[in-house]
Amino acid sequence: MNLAIVGYGKMGKLIEQLAPEYGFTVALKLDEFNNAGFEGMTPENFAGIDAAVEFSTPEVVMENIERLAALGINTVVGTTGWTDQINRVKAAVDKHGTGLVWSPNYSVGVNVFFRLVSQAARLLADEKEYGAWAWEIHHNTKKDAPSGTLVKLVEEMKKTGYARTIDISSNRAGAHPGTHEIGFDSTADTITLRHSARSREGFARGALKAAQWIVDRKGSYEFSEIEF
């Protein structure tokens, strides 16, 4: 299968390195040098492309998604900071009959972590003596804060019925690949749930799993909806 990488930064380079393990040949790479004005988004460039992985920036991600859909390309979106426009994305995918997977985090471990946090929040939703916090740290080049993953974690907590204030904080420093922590505290005890990434490899592998899965499908899906 032929894969396009839209956004050829650290994640894009790692995806290129791992792609053959998932049955992909990277046939197209677009970045700020050949796609600054979306000039790389042409039918000619995407002829024969089976799927695209989009890891760009929040400033251009929406345009990239809509252009990829218009080209008929099934896409995995790893860029964060845009999900307030998810209805716009779903409309583009539906209009052009393509497929899309999105997630704030493609780590399989983080997606298990989502479920653990959700269950803890559900169990403590009616235990009013427990307050909650949500914290994350990432490398100093990460564009958004709080991270899309932390935003998603808080959303999942609220969906369970945990309606009390959740104190949210972020740090940016050094080259940290990412740690997310959810805590519950009372006068009696503290419960802490934490996920720490050791490298970007887990994110890249998850994105490639999603690309394999979406190739022959239509519609919009969260990564948590696919089997892994």
Backbone bond lengths (Angstrom), bond angles and torsions (degrees), N, CA, C in turn:
res aa  C-N    CA-C-N  psi(-1)  N-CA   C-N-CA  omega(-1)  CA-C   N-CA-C  phi
1 M - - - 1.462 - - 1.522 109.31 -
2 N 1.332 116.06 145.62 1.452 121.46 179.73 1.527 110.71 -97.84
3 L 1.315 116.14 130.27 1.459 122.68 -176.72 1.523 110.44 -115.60
4 A 1.327 115.92 137.81 1.464 121.39 170.65 1.529 108.40 -104.97
5 I 1.315 116.40 138.82 1.457 121.88 174.99 1.521 107.71 -111.30
6 V 1.316 116.53 117.31 1.465 122.08 -179.96 1.527 107.10 -108.58
7 G 1.330 114.89 105.74 1.454 121.62 -171.46 1.512 108.05 104.49
8 Y 1.327 116.04 91.13 1.470 120.80 -171.36 1.524 110.87 -104.75
9 G 1.338 114.47 59.41 1.463 120.02 175.67 1.519 109.92 -95.89
10 K 1.342 117.05 -147.68 1.467 121.18 -177.66 1.524 111.04 -60.93
11 M 1.343 116.44 -44.48 1.459 119.06 179.55 1.523 110.96 -66.90
12 G 1.314 116.97 -42.74 1.453 120.19 179.82 1.514 112.10 -59.78
13 K 1.300 116.64 -41.31 1.477 120.69 179.54 1.524 110.95 -66.67
14 L 1.326 117.01 -38.54 1.467 119.92 178.37 1.528 110.93 -68.51
15 I 1.327 117.00 -39.43 1.463 120.64 176.45 1.527 110.34 -61.68
16 E 1.325 116.78 -42.23 1.470 120.02 177.11 1.530 110.82 -59.34
17 Q 1.309 116.81 -41.74 1.466 121.57 -178.79 1.528 112.06 -63.60
18 L 1.331 116.58 -38.95 1.462 121.42 -174.52 1.531 113.34 -92.09
19 A 1.332 117.62 -14.82 1.467 121.84 -172.68 1.528 114.41 -52.30
20 P 1.354 120.30 -42.18 1.466 118.63 -178.31 1.530 113.86 -59.78
21 E 1.328 117.66 -28.35 1.463 120.76 178.29 1.533 111.80 -64.48
22 Y 1.332 116.24 -21.08 1.464 121.76 -177.02 1.526 112.26 -109.14
23 G 1.335 115.45 14.43 1.456 119.96 175.58 1.512 115.09 83.09
24 F 1.338 117.41 17.55 1.461 121.00 -177.83 1.528 112.03 -110.43
25 T 1.318 114.96 144.13 1.459 122.94 165.93 1.526 107.13 -109.51
26 V 1.314 117.41 126.49 1.467 120.47 178.53 1.523 108.01 -77.57
27 A 1.329 115.62 107.01 1.460 121.26 -174.60 1.521 112.77 -100.62
28 L 1.342 117.74 -12.33 1.465 120.96 -178.05 1.518 109.36 -152.02
29 K 1.330 115.92 133.79 1.466 121.82 176.28 1.526 108.17 -129.38
30 L 1.321 116.37 123.43 1.458 121.52 179.39 1.523 109.52 -118.34
31 D 1.329 115.12 136.11 1.467 120.23 178.20 1.521 109.28 -148.01
32 E 1.328 116.53 -165.61 1.468 119.83 -176.40 1.522 112.86 -68.34
33 F 1.330 117.25 -12.69 1.463 120.07 -179.21 1.531 113.10 -89.05
34 N 1.321 117.00 -25.41 1.471 118.41 -179.95 1.529 112.96 -126.74
35 N 1.356 116.02 8.09 1.467 118.63 -179.87 1.530 112.02 -146.63
36 A 1.328 116.31 26.23 1.473 120.16 -176.11 1.518 112.19 -60.06
37 G 1.322 117.00 -35.80 1.463 121.73 178.03 1.509 112.04 -111.05
38 F 1.328 116.20 25.03 1.473 124.22 -178.76 1.524 111.91 65.93
39 E 1.339 116.59 20.20 1.463 119.47 -179.27 1.525 112.59 -69.52
40 G 1.324 116.87 -16.74 1.463 119.60 177.67 1.515 114.05 -81.58
41 M 1.325 116.85 -9.72 1.470 121.51 -177.58 1.530 110.01 -85.98
42 T 1.321 116.54 73.58 1.459 121.55 -177.77 1.526 110.31 -122.48
43 P 1.327 117.42 152.68 1.472 120.15 176.04 1.521 112.07 -57.65
44 E 1.318 116.74 -34.40 1.468 120.24 -179.53 1.529 110.85 -64.46
45 N 1.341 116.63 -45.07 1.463 120.30 -179.15 1.528 111.60 -64.79
46 F 1.331 116.52 -34.35 1.460 119.87 -174.51 1.523 113.64 -97.43
47 A 1.312 117.33 7.36 1.467 120.09 174.88 1.528 109.35 -61.61
48 G 1.311 117.20 126.43 1.457 121.59 178.66 1.512 115.30 82.47
49 I 1.321 118.13 3.26 1.464 121.73 178.77 1.533 108.89 -82.42
50 D 1.330 116.31 129.55 1.468 121.32 -178.62 1.522 112.99 -90.72
51 A 1.327 117.41 -28.37 1.465 121.38 179.63 1.522 108.46 -162.97
52 A 1.334 114.47 158.80 1.469 120.72 176.43 1.516 109.19 -126.17
53 V 1.321 115.03 146.73 1.465 121.80 172.28 1.516 106.77 -114.63
54 E 1.328 116.67 123.97 1.464 122.36 -174.39 1.530 109.66 -109.98
55 F 1.327 116.48 109.44 1.461 123.64 175.02 1.531 107.24 -130.40
56 S 1.332 116.05 77.86 1.465 119.59 -176.96 1.533 109.88 -110.75
57 T 1.330 116.69 -123.22 1.463 121.76 179.57 1.527 108.93 -134.64
58 P 1.344 117.35 158.61 1.465 119.50 -179.44 1.530 113.91 -58.42
59 E 1.334 116.79 -25.71 1.463 120.17 -176.62 1.529 113.05 -70.29
60 V 1.317 117.19 -28.47 1.465 119.99 -174.50 1.519 113.84 -118.41
61 V 1.322 117.70 -5.65 1.458 120.07 -171.96 1.526 112.70 -60.42
62 M 1.333 118.39 -40.92 1.463 119.67 -177.40 1.527 111.44 -63.87
63 E 1.315 116.07 -43.18 1.468 119.70 178.40 1.525 110.40 -63.81
64 N 1.332 116.69 -41.70 1.461 119.97 177.90 1.532 111.31 -60.11
65 I 1.327 116.58 -46.94 1.465 120.42 -178.35 1.526 110.79 -59.92
66 E 1.327 116.72 -47.07 1.468 120.30 -177.42 1.523 111.75 -66.57
67 R 1.321 116.41 -38.29 1.463 119.09 178.94 1.531 111.55 -69.19
68 L 1.322 117.27 -39.19 1.462 120.76 177.33 1.531 110.74 -63.45
69 A 1.337 116.48 -41.75 1.462 119.76 177.70 1.528 110.53 -61.87
70 A 1.333 116.69 -43.22 1.464 120.95 -179.60 1.538 111.49 -63.73
71 L 1.329 116.38 -28.16 1.463 120.89 177.37 1.528 112.27 -82.79
72 G 1.336 116.54 -3.49 1.456 120.29 179.45 1.514 114.16 79.24
73 I 1.340 116.54 24.61 1.462 120.92 -175.56 1.526 110.81 -100.82
74 N 1.317 116.75 125.09 1.452 121.43 172.81 1.522 109.41 -72.29
75 T 1.329 116.72 136.86 1.458 120.67 -164.86 1.518 112.42 -135.04
76 V 1.330 114.75 143.94 1.463 123.32 169.52 1.524 106.76 -109.50
77 V 1.330 117.08 122.25 1.466 121.52 -177.03 1.523 110.21 -106.37
78 G 1.338 115.41 118.39 1.457 120.51 178.61 1.514 113.52 -107.61
79 T 1.328 117.24 -9.29 1.463 120.71 177.39 1.524 109.26 -68.01
80 T 1.325 117.29 143.37 1.459 121.54 178.62 1.528 110.14 -111.06
81 G 1.320 115.90 175.80 1.454 121.36 176.77 1.515 115.09 88.19
82 W 1.346 118.46 19.13 1.469 121.02 -176.67 1.519 113.07 -132.92
83 T 1.330 119.19 -2.44 1.455 120.35 -167.53 1.528 114.41 -70.28
84 D 1.333 117.22 -7.12 1.465 118.36 171.25 1.532 110.53 -68.87
85 Q 1.335 116.74 -10.95 1.465 121.80 178.58 1.529 111.92 -110.91
86 I 1.325 116.31 27.12 1.463 120.30 -175.86 1.525 112.01 -61.02
87 N 1.324 118.06 -33.52 1.468 119.57 179.40 1.522 111.36 -65.57
88 R 1.322 116.44 -35.86 1.471 120.81 176.11 1.531 110.56 -64.41
89 V 1.316 116.31 -40.07 1.463 120.95 178.66 1.526 110.50 -65.52
90 K 1.327 116.69 -47.58 1.460 120.45 -179.60 1.532 111.50 -60.72
91 A 1.326 116.27 -37.05 1.464 120.47 178.65 1.529 110.88 -63.46
92 A 1.335 117.30 -41.73 1.465 121.10 179.42 1.528 110.77 -65.51
93 V 1.317 116.50 -42.38 1.470 120.85 179.56 1.521 110.31 -63.95
94 D 1.324 116.80 -44.93 1.467 120.45 179.84 1.528 111.80 -65.38
95 K 1.321 116.09 -40.48 1.470 120.55 -178.73 1.518 111.54 -59.74
96 H 1.329 116.79 -41.43 1.462 120.70 -173.66 1.533 113.02 -99.79
97 G 1.340 117.62 -0.24 1.451 120.56 175.75 1.514 114.03 66.25
98 T 1.335 116.15 36.78 1.460 120.46 -179.41 1.531 109.81 -106.47
99 G 1.327 116.09 -175.09 1.453 122.15 178.20 1.516 110.78 -123.25
100 L 1.329 116.29 149.09 1.461 120.20 -178.87 1.520 109.85 -149.68
101 V 1.329 115.64 137.05 1.462 122.61 170.90 1.519 107.30 -116.90
102 W 1.329 116.19 134.89 1.457 119.67 178.31 1.522 109.38 -134.13
103 S 1.301 115.40 152.65 1.462 121.32 176.78 1.519 108.53 -167.44
104 P 1.324 117.63 146.95 1.460 118.95 171.37 1.523 112.01 -73.29
105 N 1.358 116.39 -12.88 1.464 119.69 -175.84 1.526 108.88 -160.04
106 Y 1.338 116.95 123.25 1.460 121.29 -177.21 1.526 113.51 -96.74
107 S 1.313 117.98 8.69 1.456 120.88 175.38 1.520 109.64 -69.55
108 V 1.333 117.13 128.36 1.460 120.97 175.96 1.528 109.52 -60.15
109 G 1.344 117.11 -40.74 1.455 121.28 178.92 1.515 112.48 -60.43
110 V 1.334 117.16 -41.11 1.458 120.46 179.21 1.523 110.53 -66.43
111 N 1.323 117.37 -36.58 1.455 118.98 179.50 1.530 112.05 -69.61
112 V 1.325 118.00 -28.98 1.469 120.98 168.94 1.530 109.39 -68.99
113 F 1.338 116.48 -40.03 1.462 122.27 178.62 1.529 111.38 -59.70
114 F 1.333 117.66 -40.07 1.469 121.20 175.25 1.535 110.43 -52.43
115 R 1.325 115.77 -45.08 1.461 120.36 -175.99 1.524 111.49 -69.47
116 L 1.331 116.69 -39.00 1.461 120.38 178.35 1.531 111.27 -64.12
117 V 1.338 115.93 -44.03 1.462 120.65 179.31 1.522 110.59 -64.05
118 S 1.325 116.56 -42.60 1.449 120.84 179.78 1.526 111.21 -60.63
119 Q 1.325 116.33 -42.67 1.459 120.52 179.39 1.528 111.16 -65.61
120 A 1.330 117.60 -42.08 1.463 120.58 178.66 1.520 111.07 -62.69
121 A 1.322 116.37 -43.21 1.472 120.38 179.71 1.528 110.80 -63.96
122 R 1.321 116.70 -38.66 1.467 120.05 178.78 1.524 110.46 -63.74
123 L 1.328 116.83 -43.46 1.462 121.12 -178.29 1.531 112.55 -67.04
124 L 1.340 116.56 -27.89 1.469 120.77 -176.89 1.528 113.02 -102.62
125 A 1.329 116.95 1.94 1.465 120.52 -175.27 1.524 112.50 -56.71
126 D 1.325 117.35 -36.72 1.464 120.76 -177.75 1.524 112.98 -100.29
127 E 1.319 116.77 4.08 1.476 121.14 178.48 1.529 107.81 -94.05
128 K 1.334 116.01 86.17 1.467 121.55 -167.35 1.522 114.65 -65.33
129 E 1.330 117.68 -16.24 1.465 119.09 -179.53 1.529 112.28 -77.47
130 Y 1.351 117.22 -9.08 1.464 120.47 -178.90 1.528 110.98 -96.71
131 G 1.313 115.11 116.87 1.455 120.84 170.08 1.517 109.39 -91.73
132 A 1.346 116.77 165.40 1.462 119.74 -174.95 1.522 111.77 -133.58
133 W 1.336 114.86 151.06 1.463 120.48 171.79 1.523 109.85 -133.52
134 A 1.322 115.56 158.43 1.462 123.31 177.43 1.528 107.56 -137.45
135 W 1.329 116.13 124.96 1.472 120.11 -174.37 1.527 109.69 -139.56
136 E 1.332 115.58 147.78 1.471 120.23 174.58 1.514 110.62 -147.44
137 I 1.351 115.02 155.94 1.462 121.94 172.95 1.524 108.86 -135.56
138 H 1.341 116.12 139.66 1.455 123.17 176.84 1.529 109.71 -140.73
139 H 1.317 114.85 172.20 1.460 123.11 177.10 1.532 110.81 -58.77
140 N 1.319 115.36 158.05 1.471 119.60 -172.54 1.525 114.15 -76.77
141 T 1.335 117.94 0.43 1.466 119.56 176.31 1.532 112.52 -101.45
142 K 1.321 117.75 -1.31 1.465 120.07 179.11 1.523 109.30 -67.51
143 K 1.342 115.45 134.31 1.463 120.67 -169.65 1.522 113.78 -78.36
144 D 1.329 117.28 -38.06 1.470 119.17 -172.93 1.527 111.64 -106.79
145 A 1.322 115.97 148.94 1.456 122.80 176.03 1.528 108.46 -152.20
146 P 1.319 119.28 126.87 1.467 126.24 -0.83 1.521 111.98 -66.88
147 S 1.299 115.55 162.48 1.461 120.13 -178.38 1.521 110.58 -65.35
148 G 1.324 115.96 157.22 1.453 120.43 175.69 1.521 111.87 -60.20
149 T 1.325 115.88 -33.23 1.458 120.25 178.37 1.520 111.34 -64.76
150 L 1.338 117.38 -43.96 1.464 120.12 179.77 1.530 110.54 -65.96
151 V 1.321 116.83 -40.75 1.465 120.54 177.05 1.526 109.98 -58.40
152 K 1.349 116.52 -43.94 1.454 121.61 179.31 1.530 111.04 -63.90
153 L 1.317 117.48 -41.71 1.462 121.14 178.80 1.528 111.16 -59.54
154 V 1.328 116.12 -44.93 1.464 120.55 -179.96 1.529 110.31 -65.41
155 E 1.333 116.56 -40.59 1.466 120.06 177.51 1.527 110.99 -60.10
156 E 1.338 116.76 -42.81 1.456 120.58 -179.68 1.527 110.99 -65.94
157 M 1.334 117.75 -36.63 1.463 121.04 176.70 1.522 110.63 -62.10
158 K 1.326 116.29 -44.22 1.467 120.31 -178.35 1.527 111.76 -67.37
159 K 1.340 116.40 -34.76 1.460 119.98 179.12 1.522 112.52 -61.55
160 T 1.331 116.76 -28.05 1.468 120.22 -178.59 1.520 112.36 -77.02
161 G 1.336 116.69 -10.93 1.456 120.05 -177.22 1.510 113.87 107.83
162 Y 1.345 117.03 2.15 1.466 119.49 175.88 1.532 107.40 -74.22
163 A 1.329 116.75 100.56 1.473 121.43 -169.80 1.517 113.83 -101.63
164 R 1.322 118.04 -2.87 1.463 120.02 -178.78 1.522 110.65 -79.85
165 T 1.315 116.38 167.09 1.461 121.44 -178.61 1.527 111.03 -60.83
166 I 1.317 115.89 136.00 1.467 122.37 174.19 1.526 106.76 -115.42
167 D 1.308 117.42 113.03 1.468 121.16 -178.18 1.532 109.18 -76.42
168 I 1.334 116.54 124.92 1.462 122.20 -173.18 1.519 110.20 -114.78
169 S 1.336 116.86 134.11 1.468 120.42 177.70 1.521 110.67 -147.06
170 S 1.331 115.19 156.93 1.466 122.28 -178.17 1.513 110.21 -139.75
171 N 1.330 115.44 152.60 1.458 122.19 171.34 1.518 109.63 -133.18
172 R 1.338 116.49 148.53 1.448 123.11 175.36 1.523 108.15 -128.82
173 A 1.339 116.08 120.29 1.468 118.80 -177.86 1.517 110.44 -160.76
174 G 1.313 116.22 141.00 1.448 122.34 170.82 1.510 114.21 56.61
175 A 1.345 115.76 -136.35 1.464 122.18 -175.35 1.523 111.71 -117.93
176 H 1.304 117.60 23.46 1.459 122.43 -175.14 1.532 111.71 -58.44
177 P 1.354 118.69 125.10 1.474 120.11 -177.85 1.520 113.80 -74.76
178 G 1.331 118.51 -17.67 1.460 118.98 174.41 1.521 114.29 136.43
179 T 1.326 116.27 124.06 1.460 122.67 170.96 1.522 108.30 -129.98
180 H 1.341 116.33 135.73 1.455 122.39 176.51 1.519 108.91 -123.90
181 E 1.310 115.72 135.45 1.453 120.83 -177.13 1.524 110.59 -135.05
182 I 1.320 115.58 132.72 1.461 122.68 173.90 1.523 106.99 -120.77
183 G 1.344 116.55 131.36 1.453 119.82 -179.04 1.518 112.35 -132.29
184 F 1.318 114.48 151.83 1.461 122.48 175.26 1.524 107.09 -127.75
185 D 1.322 116.62 131.87 1.464 119.40 -174.92 1.523 111.16 -133.70
186 S 1.336 115.19 138.85 1.463 122.14 174.35 1.527 107.96 -136.84
187 T 1.333 116.58 177.64 1.470 119.14 176.68 1.519 111.12 -66.96
188 A 1.323 116.76 -20.74 1.465 120.59 -175.96 1.516 113.71 -90.18
189 D 1.358 116.54 -36.03 1.463 118.52 -174.60 1.527 111.38 -166.69
190 T 1.321 115.50 174.37 1.464 123.18 178.48 1.523 109.10 -130.77
191 I 1.320 115.64 137.27 1.466 122.11 174.21 1.524 107.21 -116.59
192 T 1.334 117.11 127.43 1.456 121.30 -179.59 1.521 109.83 -125.80
193 L 1.321 116.42 127.88 1.461 123.22 175.02 1.521 107.68 -116.31
194 R 1.336 117.10 128.71 1.472 119.71 -175.33 1.522 110.75 -140.03
195 H 1.334 114.70 138.77 1.466 121.09 170.62 1.517 108.47 -122.14
196 S 1.334 116.00 127.66 1.469 121.20 178.64 1.523 109.78 -121.83
197 A 1.315 115.96 122.68 1.473 120.50 175.78 1.520 108.90 -81.65
198 R 1.330 116.55 141.33 1.461 120.50 176.29 1.530 111.60 -93.13
199 S 1.330 115.57 -25.33 1.461 120.02 -179.76 1.516 108.24 -161.19
200 R 1.333 116.32 178.34 1.456 121.64 177.05 1.525 112.63 -81.85
201 E 1.323 117.21 -5.30 1.462 119.48 -173.24 1.525 112.36 -59.81
202 G 1.334 117.24 -39.90 1.462 119.94 179.88 1.516 112.18 -61.25
203 F 1.349 117.08 -37.16 1.466 120.95 178.53 1.521 110.42 -66.78
204 A 1.342 116.02 -43.21 1.465 120.31 -178.48 1.523 110.91 -65.08
205 R 1.316 117.26 -43.56 1.460 120.46 -179.88 1.527 111.27 -64.34
206 G 1.323 116.77 -40.01 1.458 119.84 177.62 1.524 111.68 -63.44
207 A 1.333 116.68 -41.23 1.463 120.67 178.86 1.534 111.25 -63.44
208 L 1.318 116.72 -38.31 1.462 120.50 178.37 1.529 111.36 -70.56
209 K 1.321 117.92 -36.07 1.467 120.83 173.15 1.536 109.88 -59.85
210 A 1.350 115.00 -43.47 1.462 119.81 179.39 1.521 111.09 -64.07
211 A 1.339 117.14 -38.59 1.468 120.53 179.18 1.526 110.78 -64.26
212 Q 1.332 116.75 -42.09 1.465 120.01 175.59 1.532 110.77 -57.38
213 W 1.317 115.32 -43.42 1.469 121.94 -172.77 1.529 112.20 -70.68
214 I 1.347 116.86 -36.85 1.470 120.78 -171.61 1.524 112.99 -86.07
215 V 1.316 118.36 -12.71 1.467 121.26 -172.53 1.528 112.82 -49.12
216 D 1.331 117.73 -45.63 1.466 120.96 -174.48 1.525 113.21 -107.33
217 R 1.329 117.61 20.08 1.457 120.10 -177.16 1.524 111.68 -117.14
218 K 1.349 114.19 162.09 1.459 120.91 175.08 1.527 108.79 -123.13
219 G 1.342 115.05 152.93 1.455 119.88 178.68 1.511 112.31 106.36
220 S 1.332 115.86 173.78 1.466 122.79 -177.68 1.520 110.08 -106.79
221 Y 1.318 115.64 133.22 1.462 121.27 -176.83 1.531 110.57 -136.91
222 E 1.318 115.19 145.83 1.462 119.29 166.56 1.522 107.87 -83.69
223 F 1.321 116.28 151.59 1.456 120.75 179.32 1.527 111.23 -58.16
224 S 1.328 116.53 -32.57 1.455 120.91 -179.52 1.523 112.60 -65.51
225 E 1.326 117.50 -15.90 1.463 122.02 -179.61 1.527 112.77 -84.90
226 I 1.322 117.89 -17.47 1.456 118.97 -176.69 1.528 109.17 -91.63
227 E 1.306 116.28 161.91 1.446 120.89 -178.59 1.520 110.01 -83.85
228 F 1.327 115.57 130.70 1.465 119.89 176.63 1.502 109.34 -148.52
